[in-house]
């Protein structure tokens, strides 16, 4: 074989068949994922928890008197979620949002920190 010989690659028909099979497989996997989870992502509980946690941490850090933080711990987290303060993140799992809010208000570490949780 001469060094200048050109490699032609797979035949065009075989390439198109493999490409079509890959596209079909990808479409089937995507269809299964959409059918299984609908509009809720599989990690929706984590999203809701972190949303509540971050909301409470922001409130706690801005609260100079400590009055708002005490109110969060006394039940304001649940009322905030009911009135829509949780936003799109709370929709995935409202109870997880409230749990994250309470953890953030109490200055506990997030349950989702670390490599294994």
C-alpha positions as CSV (number, residue, x, y, z in Angstrom):
1,X,0.0,0.0,0.0
2,X,1.4,3.3,-1.0
3,X,1.5,6.1,1.6
4,X,-0.5,8.3,-0.7
5,X,-3.5,5.9,-1.0
6,X,-6.7,7.5,0.3
7,X,-8.9,5.7,2.8
8,X,-12.5,5.9,1.5
9,X,-14.3,5.0,4.7
10,X,-17.4,2.8,4.9
11,X,-19.6,2.5,1.9
12,X,-22.2,5.2,1.7
13,X,-25.2,2.8,2.2
14,X,-23.7,1.3,5.4
15,X,-23.0,4.8,6.7
16,X,-26.6,6.0,6.1
17,X,-28.0,2.8,7.7
18,X,-25.9,3.3,10.8
19,X,-26.8,7.0,11.0
20,X,-30.5,6.1,10.7
21,X,-30.2,3.5,13.4
22,X,-28.5,6.0,15.7
23,X,-31.2,8.6,15.1
24,X,-34.0,6.1,15.7
25,X,-32.4,4.9,19.0
26,X,-32.0,8.5,20.2
27,X,-35.6,9.3,19.3
28,X,-36.8,6.1,21.2
29,X,-34.8,7.0,24.3
30,X,-36.1,10.6,24.3
31,X,-39.7,9.4,23.8
32,X,-39.3,7.0,26.7
33,X,-37.9,9.8,29.0
34,X,-40.7,12.1,28.1
35,X,-43.4,9.4,28.6
36,X,-41.9,8.5,32.0
37,X,-41.3,11.9,33.5
38,X,-43.7,14.0,31.5
39,X,-42.8,17.6,32.4
40,X,-41.2,16.9,35.7
41,X,-37.5,16.3,35.6
42,X,-36.3,13.1,37.4
43,X,-34.4,15.3,39.9
44,X,-37.3,17.6,40.6
45,X,-37.3,16.9,44.4
46,X,-33.7,18.1,44.5
47,X,-34.6,21.2,42.5
48,X,-37.5,22.0,44.8
49,X,-35.4,21.5,48.0
50,X,-32.5,23.7,46.8
51,X,-35.0,26.4,45.7
52,X,-36.5,26.6,49.2
53,X,-33.0,26.4,50.8
54,X,-31.6,29.3,48.8
55,X,-34.7,31.4,49.3
56,X,-34.4,31.0,53.1
57,X,-30.6,31.6,53.1
58,X,-31.1,34.9,51.2
59,X,-33.8,36.0,53.6
60,X,-31.7,35.0,56.6
61,X,-28.6,36.8,55.4
62,X,-30.6,40.0,54.7
63,X,-32.4,39.8,58.1
64,X,-30.4,42.1,60.5
65,X,-32.9,41.8,63.4
66,X,-33.6,38.1,63.2
67,X,-37.3,38.7,63.2
68,X,-37.9,37.4,59.6
69,X,-35.8,34.3,60.3
70,X,-37.8,33.4,63.4
71,X,-41.0,33.9,61.3
72,X,-39.7,31.5,58.7
73,X,-39.1,28.9,61.3
74,X,-42.5,29.5,62.9
75,X,-44.3,28.6,59.7
76,X,-43.8,31.3,57.2
77,X,-42.0,28.8,54.8
78,X,-45.2,26.9,54.3
79,X,-47.3,30.0,53.9
80,X,-44.7,31.4,51.4
81,X,-45.0,28.2,49.4
82,X,-48.8,28.3,49.4
83,X,-48.9,31.9,48.2
84,X,-46.6,31.2,45.3
85,X,-43.2,32.5,46.6
86,X,-41.7,29.1,45.7
87,X,-42.0,29.8,42.0
88,X,-41.5,27.2,39.4
89,X,-39.1,25.2,41.6
90,X,-41.7,24.5,44.3
91,X,-44.1,23.1,41.8
92,X,-41.9,19.9,41.4
93,X,-42.3,19.0,45.1
94,X,-43.9,21.5,47.5
95,X,-43.0,19.6,50.6
96,X,-39.3,19.4,49.6
97,X,-39.4,23.2,49.0
98,X,-40.7,23.8,52.5
99,X,-38.1,21.4,54.0
100,X,-35.3,23.2,52.2
101,X,-36.7,26.6,53.4
102,X,-36.7,25.4,57.0
103,X,-33.1,24.0,56.7
104,X,-31.9,27.3,55.2
105,X,-33.7,29.4,57.8
106,X,-32.2,27.2,60.6
107,X,-28.7,27.6,59.1
108,X,-28.4,23.8,58.7
109,X,-26.2,22.6,55.8
110,X,-28.1,21.6,52.6
111,X,-28.9,17.9,52.5
112,X,-27.7,17.9,48.9
113,X,-24.1,19.0,49.7
114,X,-21.2,16.6,49.2
115,X,-20.5,14.0,46.6
116,X,-22.9,11.4,48.0
117,X,-26.3,12.3,49.4
